[in-house]
Amino acid sequence: MDRNQKKHKFVECTLGVKFRDIAPNGTVYGGPMYYLTKGLKEKGLTNLGKFLAVVFAIFVIGATM
């Protein structure tokens, strides 16, 4: 793993922990789609966050094929 990959992974993990949701039964929900939507919503960019979350999901599906 080179230096940039390590930096990217660190930021991704940090944002995932910061913006995760914990259900009343203790189930944890999080990941890129959550922090894209919730993080940009706090900045007033709700529509951009939703759009980027959908694009991320499409790219993940495409990467698995």
N, C-alpha and C positions, 0 to 999 in steps of 0.2 A: 504494500500500500504506500503510495507516495504521500507527500506532505499535504497536498490539496485535498486528496480523498479523506485524510484523517480530519482535516478542518471541517469539511462538509459533513462528515458523520457526526462530529462533535456538535455542530450547530443543529443538525437534524434531531439528535437525541435530546438536546437541551430544549428546543421548541416543543418537541413531543411531550416532555414532562411538564413544561409550563402551561400548555393549553389542553391538557388531557381532562377528561370528565370521569368522575367516579360515581357510579350509580349507588342508590341506597343499599343494594344487596352486596356491594363491594366490587362489582365488575368494573374494570378500567377500560375506557374508550379513549383512543387517541391516534396519533399518526399524522402524516402530512396533510390529509384532507381536513382534519380538525384544525391544525394550526394555521393552515392557509385561510380557512373560513373565519375562525375566531380571531386570529391575530390581525388580519386586515380589517375586520369589523371594528375592532377597537380604534383603528386609525381612520375610520369613516369610509373605508373602501369595501363595503359589503359585497357589491356586485363583482368586483375584481376578484375578491377572495373565493366566491362561489365559482366563478369562471375558471380560475386556476385550479381549484380542487377537481372540477370535472375534467379539465385537460390532463391533470396528473393521473386520474383514474383511467382515462383512455390510453395514455402512454404505458401505464402498467399492464393493461390488458394486451396492448400491442406487443410489449416486450416478452410476454409469455408465449406468444405464438411462434 
